[in-house]
Amino acid sequence: MAIWLRVSSDDQKLDSQSDAVERYVQARDWEVVARFIEQGVSGSAQYRKVVDEVLSGARRRQFDTVVIFRGDRSFRSAGKGCLFIDELIATGCAFVSIEDGIDTSTPAGELMAKMAILMAEWERKAIRARVRAGIAAARLRGKHLGRPRRPVDVAKAKKLMGRGLGLRATARELGLSHRTLRRALERVAQKPHSGEERQVRGRTGAISG
């Protein structure tokens, strides 16, 4: 039999998957003849070398079972996942997913494998839809999304620019990007009577209070 482990990014660890799969295999006294490791490759990628390697080994009868930790770690697309299982079974090789309790060596197990992949894709799409809806609702309420804005000392920036420094030089002096500084100056220019502008004028002496 063969073990297939995967994580989608290079900074994720395979240890927990590996330990669980090894225990499962040892408990059944199965002989491991191949190990496939996929790391740093998205499950939705158009081409995945490991998938081809697994199918190639199955076609050559190098192993009769492929064991994974969990089905949704293997495929992000239900179509591709079901196609892979069909191709694997066609070679006479079984597909076992430990966490899902799936073993395609039985007709019921084959159905469960495909249902698990379909449900995993449905859940991902539902989560994305909820996130998009939450973002849209937050924007309608005027909530700022993303990283918090870095505070900009507009008064000091204007003072430096008044001495002849350009926008980029001023931004470097303040430890900012020129885009951040430009946006801050534009916000003040669009609200000339805001508290921020009064504070700027007060600091520069144009307005005392």
N, C-alpha and C positions, 0 to 999 in steps of 0.2 A: 504494500500500500504506500501511498504518498501523502505527505503533509504539505499543506499550502497555508502560509502565513502572510498577512499583508497589513500595512498601515499606509495611510494616504500621504503622510508627510515625514520628512527625514528626522524630525525631532521627536516623533512618537516612538515608544518602546514596544518591542515585540514580546517582552518577557512574560507578561500575564497570559497572552495567547499561547505562547510556546509551552509554558508549564501545564496549562489545562489540556492541550492537545496531547502532549507527551504522556500525561497521566492516563488519559482516555485510551490511548493506544497500548500502553503497557498493561492496563487492566484487562485488555482483550487478548494480550499476547500476540499482537500483530507485528509483523516484520516490516520495518520502514526501509524502503529501497530508494526513495527519492524525497528530497525536501525542496520546496519552492518558496522563495522569499521575495515579496514584492513590497518595496518601500519607496515613498516619495512619488508615487504615480496615482493620479486620481482614478477612482473607480468608474468615472464617466468618460475617461480618455478614449479617443477613437481607436487607438491601437495599443494593446498591452502585450508585451513580449511574453510575460509569464503565462498568460492565458493560452497563447499558442503552444508554449512549451508543455503545459499540462495536457492539452489535447493531443499533442504529438506523442507524448509518452504513453498516453492511454491507447492510442491507435496502434502503437508498436507492442502493446501488451506488456509493458514494463511493470505495470501495477494494475490491480483490479479495483482499487478503492482510493478516492481522494478525500481526505479529512480536513475540514476547516474549522475555525473557531465559531464563527457566526456568519450567516448568509448575507446580511446587509453590508458586511465588510468587503464582500467580494465583488458585488455589482451595484451600480447606482441606477442602471437602466433595467427595468423589468424585462424588456424585450431581449436585451443582450444576455441577461441572466438565464432566462428560460431557454434561449437558443443554445447557450453553453451546456446546460443540463441535458437537453435533447441530444446534442452531439456527443457528450460524455457517455450517456446511457447507450447510445448507438454503438459505441465501441465495446460495450459489455462491462464498463467501469461504473461503480457505484459512487454516489456523492453523499458524504456524511457531514452534517453541520451540528456540532456538539451543542451549542447554546439553544438552537432551535429544535433539538430532538428529532432531526431529520435523517433518514437513511433511505436513499432511492432504490435500494435493492428490493423494495416492495412497491407495488402500484400506489398504495396509500402514501408511502414516503415520497414518491415522485410528485404526486399532487401537492403534498404539504410543502415541498421545496419551492415549487412554482408559486404557491399561494403566499409563502413567506416573502419571496422576492417582490411580488406584486404589492403586498401590504407595506413593505418597507418603502417602496417608491411612493405609494399613496401618502404615507405618513410624512415623508420629506416634502412632498408638494403641499400638503396641508400646513406644515410648519412655515414654509416659505410664504404661503398666502396670508397666514396670520401675521407674520412679521411685516409684510408689505402693507397690510391693512393698518397695523399699529403705527408704522412710520407715516402713512398718509394722514391718519387722525392727529398725530402729534404735530405735523406740519400745519394742518388746518388751525390748530390752537396756537400757532406761532412759536412752538417750542424749537429751540436750536438742537439739531442732531449732529452727531459726530463728536470729534474731539473738542473739548472746551476751548474757547478763544483765549489766546494768550494776551494778558494785559499789556497795553501799549501806553507808554508815557507820551501822549500826544504833545503836551506842552514842551517837553524836552526836545522832541523831534522838531517841532516848529522853531525852537530856539536855535538848534543846530543848523537847520536849513536856512534860517535867517542870517546865519554867519557865512552862507555861501556853499554849504555842503549839499550835494545832490541827494536824490532819494536813496539810491543804492548805498552811498557812503554813510548816510544817516542811519539806514537800516543796519549796516555792519557795526556802526558805533553802538547801537542799542541791542545788538545781538539778535536781530530779527531778519526775516526774509523781506526783500523789498515788496513782495506782494502783500504780506501781512501789514506792513506799514502803510502801503497805499490804501488798502481797504479801511484801515483805521482813520486815515485822513479824510477819505471819502465819506465815511459815516458821520464824522464831525461836520463836514461841509454841507451835508444834506440836512443836518439838524443844527442850525446856527444858534438857536436859543435853548439848546438842551443843557442839562446840568453839566455834561461833559465839556461843552464848549465854554460855559461860564467858568468852570474850573480852570480850563486852559487859559482863558483870558485873565483870570485872577492871578494865576501863577506868573504870567508874563508881564503883569502890571497894567494891562489894558483896561481891566475892570477890577476894582478892588474888592468887590463883594458880590 
